[in-house]
Amino acid sequence: MNITIDLDSYTCSSDPLEAIEYLLHNNVIFKINLKNPYFETIKGNYNIDIIKEEGDIIYFIVRSDG
């Protein structure tokens, strides 16, 4: 079972990159708004697979090979 982590939520972390690093190998689906300033950094630092788009919100996984 996968869980979804909302990277736009302040309860997640004040730093979405920290949250990704912490949960990287736990089969997590991440959710983020395309307008979130961290989104471009995430795309640049990780190999992501977008699995669903809902308007400005995307759901993605981080591939373990990157």
N, C-alpha and C positions, 0 to 999 in steps of 0.2 A: 504494500500500500504506500503510495506516495502522498506526501503532505505538501501543501502550497504555502509558501512564505511570501508575504506582501512586503516588498522592499520599500514601498512608500510609507509604510506604517512606522510611527515613532516607537511603537512597542517592539518592533523587530530589532532595530539597532539605530543608533544615530549615524552609523556609517554602513551603508549597504555592502561595501566591499568586505568589510569585516564579517558581516553575516554570511556572505557567500563563502569566504575562507573557512569559517567555522563549520558550515554545513555541507561543504563541497562533496564529500563522499557518502552522503546519506540518502541518495535517490530523492532529492527534493526538487519540486517544481517551484520556480521563482516567478513572481508577478511584479511588474513594474510599469509605470506610466512612461510612455515614450518621451514625455517632456521633462522627466526627472533628469537633472544634470549629471547624475552618475551613469546613465544608460550608455552613453558613448564610451566612457571609461571601461565599463563592464564588457562591451563589445570588443574593445581593444585588448583587454587583458585576458579574456577567457574565450574558449571555443564554445559558443552557445548554439543550441538548436531551438528555434522558436517553434513551439508546439500548438499555440493558439493565439489569435488576435481578436480583441473585442474593442473596436474603436482605437483609442489611444493607449489601451492596456494590452500588454503582451505577457504571455506565459512562456517560460523557457526553462530548459535544463542546461546544466554545464556538463559538457562531455569530459570524461575522465582523461582523455588523451590530450588535454590542453588545459 
